[in-house]
Amino acid sequence: QVQLVESGGGLVQPGGSLRLSCAASGFTFRNYGMYWYRQAPGKERELVAIISTTDSSTTYADSVKGRFTISRDNVKNTVHLQMNSLKPEDTAVYYCRVVIRGSGYWGQGTQVTVSS
């Protein structure tokens, strides 16, 4: 079965950095684009970044462009989100997602808190 397990969240001061990871299993990872979303308290879940199968195409939300970088390792079946220059408004639970034959799968999420 499809499994996505996020890790790397935590508490960081404004201006700091974190690297999130999502370990994938149960499907042929290299064949699917991967997504990072986030959900802040009281807000809807929003798309943060997308990476294509070949790692040649990435897309970012305007709010994170220039600060976040999505990447993937098709050998280790892992997708990463490098987050730099973090702001308090980046505080959220971060989720990875994959869509396989029309069905979407989510991980359990990892909490990122940006606070001094």
C-alpha positions as a Markdown table, in Angstrom:
| # | Residue | x | y | z |
|---|---|---|---|---|
| 1 | Gln | 0.0 | 0.0 | 0.0 |
| 2 | Val | 1.0 | 3.6 | -0.6 |
| 3 | Gln | 2.8 | 5.1 | 2.4 |
| 4 | Leu | 4.2 | 8.6 | 2.8 |
| 5 | Val | 6.1 | 9.5 | 6.0 |
| 6 | Glu | 7.2 | 13.0 | 6.6 |
| 7 | Ser | 10.0 | 14.0 | 9.0 |
| 8 | Gly | 12.2 | 17.0 | 9.8 |
| 9 | Gly | 9.8 | 19.4 | 11.3 |
| 10 | Gly | 10.4 | 21.3 | 14.5 |
| 11 | Leu | 10.8 | 24.7 | 16.2 |
| 12 | Val | 13.0 | 27.3 | 14.5 |
| 13 | Gln | 13.6 | 31.0 | 15.0 |
| 14 | Pro | 12.6 | 33.5 | 12.2 |
| 15 | Gly | 15.3 | 33.5 | 9.6 |
| 16 | Gly | 16.3 | 29.9 | 10.3 |
| 17 | Ser | 16.2 | 26.9 | 8.1 |
| 18 | Leu | 14.7 | 23.4 | 8.1 |
| 19 | Arg | 14.8 | 20.5 | 5.7 |
| 20 | Leu | 11.8 | 18.3 | 5.5 |
| 21 | Ser | 11.8 | 14.8 | 4.1 |
| 22 | Cys | 9.1 | 12.5 | 2.8 |
| 23 | Ala | 9.9 | 8.8 | 2.5 |
| 24 | Ala | 7.6 | 7.1 | 0.0 |
| 25 | Ser | 6.8 | 3.4 | -0.5 |
| 26 | Gly | 4.2 | 1.1 | -2.1 |
| 27 | Phe | 4.4 | 2.6 | -5.6 |
| 28 | Thr | 7.0 | 3.3 | -8.3 |
| 29 | Phe | 8.2 | 6.6 | -6.9 |
| 30 | Arg | 10.2 | 7.7 | -10.0 |
| 31 | Asn | 7.0 | 7.6 | -12.1 |
| 32 | Tyr | 5.0 | 10.3 | -10.2 |
| 33 | Gly | 5.2 | 13.9 | -9.5 |
| 34 | Met | 5.3 | 14.8 | -5.8 |
| 35 | Tyr | 3.7 | 17.6 | -3.9 |
| 36 | Trp | 4.3 | 19.5 | -0.6 |
| 37 | Tyr | 1.3 | 21.1 | 1.1 |
| 38 | Arg | 0.9 | 22.9 | 4.4 |
| 39 | Gln | -2.0 | 23.8 | 6.7 |
| 40 | Ala | -1.9 | 26.5 | 9.3 |
| 41 | Pro | -4.3 | 26.6 | 12.2 |
| 42 | Gly | -7.7 | 27.8 | 11.1 |
| 43 | Lys | -6.7 | 27.9 | 7.4 |
| 44 | Glu | -7.2 | 25.7 | 4.4 |
| 45 | Arg | -4.5 | 23.4 | 3.2 |
| 46 | Glu | -2.4 | 25.1 | 0.6 |
| 47 | Leu | 0.0 | 23.9 | -2.1 |
| 48 | Val | 3.6 | 24.8 | -1.4 |
| 49 | Ala | 5.7 | 23.1 | -4.1 |
| 50 | Ile | 5.5 | 20.5 | -6.9 |
| 51 | Ile | 8.3 | 18.5 | -8.5 |
| 52 | Ser | 8.0 | 16.5 | -11.7 |
| 53 | Thr | 9.2 | 12.9 | -12.2 |
| 54 | Thr | 12.4 | 13.9 | -13.8 |
| 55 | Asp | 13.3 | 16.6 | -11.3 |
| 56 | Ser | 13.5 | 19.1 | -14.2 |
| 57 | Ser | 10.4 | 21.0 | -13.4 |
| 58 | Thr | 9.5 | 22.6 | -10.1 |
| 59 | Thr | 6.7 | 25.0 | -9.2 |
| 60 | Tyr | 6.3 | 27.0 | -6.0 |
| 61 | Ala | 3.6 | 29.1 | -4.3 |
| 62 | Asp | 4.4 | 32.8 | -4.5 |
| 63 | Ser | 4.6 | 32.9 | -0.7 |
| 64 | Val | 7.7 | 30.6 | -0.7 |
| 65 | Lys | 9.3 | 31.3 | -4.0 |
| 66 | Gly | 13.0 | 32.1 | -3.6 |
| 67 | Arg | 13.1 | 30.7 | 0.0 |
| 68 | Phe | 12.0 | 27.0 | -0.4 |
| 69 | Thr | 13.5 | 24.3 | -2.7 |
| 70 | Ile | 11.9 | 21.0 | -3.5 |
| 71 | Ser | 14.0 | 18.1 | -4.6 |
| 72 | Arg | 13.8 | 14.4 | -5.0 |
| 73 | Asp | 16.0 | 11.3 | -4.8 |
| 74 | Asn | 14.6 | 8.6 | -7.0 |
| 75 | Val | 17.1 | 6.0 | -5.6 |
| 76 | Lys | 16.0 | 6.6 | -2.0 |
| 77 | Asn | 12.4 | 7.2 | -2.9 |
| 78 | Thr | 12.4 | 10.5 | -1.0 |
| 79 | Val | 11.3 | 14.0 | -1.6 |
| 80 | His | 12.7 | 16.9 | 0.3 |
| 81 | Leu | 11.7 | 20.5 | 1.0 |
| 82 | Gln | 14.6 | 22.8 | 2.0 |
| 83 | Met | 13.1 | 25.8 | 3.8 |
| 84 | Asn | 15.3 | 28.9 | 4.3 |
| 85 | Ser | 14.6 | 32.4 | 5.6 |
| 86 | Leu | 11.7 | 31.0 | 7.6 |
| 87 | Lys | 9.0 | 33.4 | 8.7 |
| 88 | Pro | 6.3 | 33.1 | 11.5 |
| 89 | Glu | 3.7 | 32.8 | 8.7 |
| 90 | Asp | 5.4 | 29.6 | 7.6 |
| 91 | Thr | 4.1 | 27.9 | 10.8 |
| 92 | Ala | 2.0 | 25.0 | 9.7 |
| 93 | Val | 1.7 | 21.2 | 9.5 |
| 94 | Tyr | 3.5 | 20.2 | 6.2 |
| 95 | Tyr | 2.3 | 17.2 | 4.2 |
| 96 | Cys | 3.6 | 15.4 | 1.2 |
| 97 | Arg | 1.2 | 14.1 | -1.4 |
| 98 | Val | 1.1 | 11.8 | -4.4 |
| 99 | Val | -1.7 | 11.2 | -6.9 |
| 100 | Ile | -1.8 | 7.8 | -8.4 |
| 101 | Arg | -4.4 | 6.9 | -11.1 |
| 102 | Gly | -6.7 | 9.7 | -9.8 |
| 103 | Ser | -6.4 | 8.8 | -6.1 |
| 104 | Gly | -4.6 | 11.2 | -3.8 |
| 105 | Tyr | -2.5 | 10.0 | -0.8 |
| 106 | Trp | -1.3 | 12.0 | 2.1 |
| 107 | Gly | 1.3 | 11.5 | 4.8 |
| 108 | Gln | 0.6 | 12.2 | 8.4 |
| 109 | Gly | 2.3 | 15.5 | 8.3 |
| 110 | Thr | 5.2 | 17.2 | 10.2 |
| 111 | Gln | 4.8 | 20.3 | 12.4 |
| 112 | Val | 6.9 | 23.4 | 11.6 |
| 113 | Thr | 6.8 | 26.2 | 14.1 |
| 114 | Val | 8.6 | 29.5 | 13.4 |
| 115 | Ser | 8.8 | 31.5 | 16.5 |
| 116 | Ser | 11.3 | 33.5 | 18.6 |
